Amino acid sequence: MTQRNNILLIVKQQPGIDYNSLLNKISSSYGSINSARAALSRALKDLSALGMLKRQGNNIFITAKGSASINQEMKSKLILKLNQSIKGKNPVEEINSIVEMLSTLIERSKQDRDLLKAAKGSAEFYIADLAELKEGLDKRIHNLNYLGGIMLQQISSLQELNFNDNRKQPFDPKTKKIVSQLVQSQKSEELTAEFLKQDLLQHATTELNGKQQGNTLILDKKHLAKLLSFIEKNSQTESSPVNLYLPPLKIIIDFPHIYFTGSCNKLNSILGEEK
């Protein structure tokens, strides 16, 4: 609903509302009170010129023309969308928007009998349609619960088969210590870091005094702490993932998280079993 129609609806529901009260109602939609005040003044001027609002002293009232306009808005948009969603081929798929729109319709109709009258006159659905939709939703929920139970069993089976897994950990001292231990356990004295952003790779090559090969940076593994600090410092404003390949694991450093990919048993031995 446009701000103009929002103002009409507020005034219709609260006849004689004063300017400051109306301003408080709409101010949350704007970045500052001055922006809200300017927008409200323009809207009141336009709506008064169109004959939809009238002022008596400091009080604001809606006219018959304004009331008809907001009723038409209710009829032509909200009810139209409800008609299309509820009478569509698969209303269960649109249940979120249907519930939201019905909540809007009910709340506004409680406050404004004219809106309720307009809704009754243009709605193509009945309470029976909603009851039928509820039955379909209950069946879907039952089916999803059943499938969820099966998937839980499948997850357990894949864990027993030591299938591949991925674990997300916070970028904190504990996790960084785990990464350091894994790096130090590698036979090679060199650490290879794959950068997904070329500009960041070039910056890292210069700052960390490493050797660039394609999209990777090669440096002495004793400089891991410097690499982690570099990633943290340069990932504050945008995601800049860096991959470390430490067979049999792959580690993705994407501040503020570190992701470990490998077999389920291997991850459990390093990070502990998930609860």
N, C-alpha and C positions, 0 to 999 in steps of 0.2 A: 504494500500500500504506500502511495506517495505521501510525502509530508503534508501536502495540502489536504488530502483525504484524512490523514491522521488527525489534523487539527479540527476538521469538520466533525469527526467522530467524537473527539474529546468534548467539544463544545455541545454537541447533541446530547451526550451523556451527562454533562454537567452544565445545564443552562445557567447563564449569568456568571460564568467563571470569569475571574478578573485576569488582567494581563500577566501579572507576576506568577499566578498559579499556573496559567497556561505555559508560560516560559519554563517553569520548573518541570512541567510534564515532558517537554520535548528536548530539554537541554542535554540529556544523556546521549542524544544522537549526534552531537556536535563536539568538535575539539575544544571549544572554549565557550564561555557564557556570552561573549561578545558576538561570536559567530551565530549562536542560537538566537540571540536578540535580533540581529540583522535579518536572519532568515524568517523569523516570526513576523517581524514588521512588514517585510515584503509580502508574505503570505496573507496576512490580515488585510493589507491594502488591496491585493488582487481579489481576494474572496469578497471583500466588501464591494468592490467595483463590479463584480459579477452578480451581486445581489444574493450571495449565499450566506453572508454573515451580516449582522447589524450590531452596533454598539449603543449602549445606553449608559452614558457616563463612563465608568471604568469597567462595566460589565459587558460581556460578549454573549450574543445569542445567535443561534442558527435560524435561518429563514426556511420557509417551505421549500424553496428552490434548493437550498443547501441540503436539507433533509432528503429530498428526492434524489439528489446527486449521490449522497453517501449510501442510500438504499440501493441505488443502481450499481454502485461499486461492489457492494456486498453480493448482489444478485449475479452480476455479470462475471465476477472473477472467482471469489471463494466458492460459491455454489457450483459454478461451471467446472472448476477443478475437482470438486468433490463428486459431481455427477460422472465425470470422465474416469476418475480413479475407482470409485465404488462399482460402477457398471462396466468397467473394463474387463478384458479377458482374464487377467490374473491379479485381482485386487490385493491378495496376500503379499505380493511382491512390493506393493506400495503402502504397506501398513504404517510405516513410520510417518509418511506425509499425511495419510488419511487421519491418523490419530491426532496429529498436530492441527490439521485443519478443523476437525470436529471440535477440538478444545477451543479453538478461536471462535467458531460458530456458537458454541454453547455459552461461553462467557459473555460474548457481545449480545447474544439474544436475551440473556438474563437482565442485562442492563438497559436494553432498548427493544421495546415490543414491536416497533416499526420494522426493525431489522429482522425480527423473528417472523413477522408477517411476510416480508419480502422473501425470506428463505423458504418458508412453507409453500409459497406460490411458485417457486422456480425449481425446487428440488425434485429430482427424478428418482430418488432412492427413498426407501422406507426403513423403519426400525427393523423389520424382518430381514432386510438385506444386510444390515449390520450384524444381526444375530447369526445369519448364515456365514458371513465373513469371519465372525468369531469362531464358529465351528471349524472352518477351514484353517484358521490360525492355530487352534488347539491341535489339530491333526498334524500340522507342520511342526509344531513344538515337540509333539510326541515322537515324530519321526526323527527330528534332529537330536533329541535326547538319546534315541536308540543308536543312531549313527555315531554320536559322541562316545557312547559306551564301547562300541566296536573299535573306534579309532584309538581309544585309550588302551585297549588290549593290543592293538597293532603296534602302538608306540612301545609298549612293554616288550613285545616280541622282537622288534627291531633293536632295542637296547640289548637284549640277550644275544642277538646275532652280531653285536658289535658294529652296527651300522654307523655311517658318518653322521656327525652332529656339529652343531655350531653353538657356542656359548658367548653371551655378551657379558662383559665385566666392566666395572667403572674404571676410568682412568685415574687411579689413585696409587699411593705408594705400595700397597699390597700387591696390586696387579702388576705394576711396573717391576717389582721385585721378582715376580714369577717369570716375566718376560726376560729379565736379566739372567736368571738361572738357566732358562732354556737356551739363551744365546751362548752363555758360557759353556754349556754342555756340548755344543757343537765342536767337531774336530777342527774345522777351519778357523783360522784366526781372523778371517774377513767376514764382514756382515754385508749382505746384499739387501737393499731396500728398494722396492718398486714404487715409484711415484706415478700417480694417475694424472697429475697436472705438471706440464712441462716447465712452466715458469717457476713453480715451487721447487722442482728438481734442480734447476739452474741456480736458484738462490741457495739451496742446501749444499750444492757442490762447492760453492764459493765459501759459505760460512763454516762448513764442517771440514773443509779441505779434503774432500773425498774425490773419487774418480768416477766419472760418468760413463756409463756404457748403455746406449739406447735410452730406455726410460728407467734405468736403475742407477742407484748410487752405491758404490762399493767403498767401504771404510773399515778401519780396524774395529773389531767388535768391542774393544775397550771404550769406544766412543758412543756406545748405546745411549747412555744417560744424556749426552749432548743432543743426540738425534731425537730422543723423546721430548726434551725441552724445546727443541726447534719446532717439532710438530705441534706441540701445545701452544706455543707462542704464535704460530702462523695459522692456527685453525680457529681463532676466536670469532672471526667474522663469517667464515664460510667453511663448508666441509672440504677437507683436503686429505682423503684416505691415503695411507701408505701401507704397503704389504710387505711382510717379512716371511720368507719361506725357510722354515726350520724343520726339515723332515723328521718325523712324519706329520708335522703340523704346518698350518698356514695361519699367520697372525695378521689381522687387519687393524691398524691403528687409526681410528677415526674419532678424534676427540669430540665429546668427552667420554668415549667408550673404547674398549679394546675387545676385538672379537677373536675367538680361538676356534679354528676349524680342524677337525680330525676325527678319528674313530671315537666312538662313545666311551670305550674303556680307557683310552688314553686321556681323554678330557677329564674323566672321573678321577684318574690317578693324579692329575695335575691340579685340578680345580675343586675336587671333591664332588660327590654325587649331588645332583639337583634334588631339592626337597619338593 
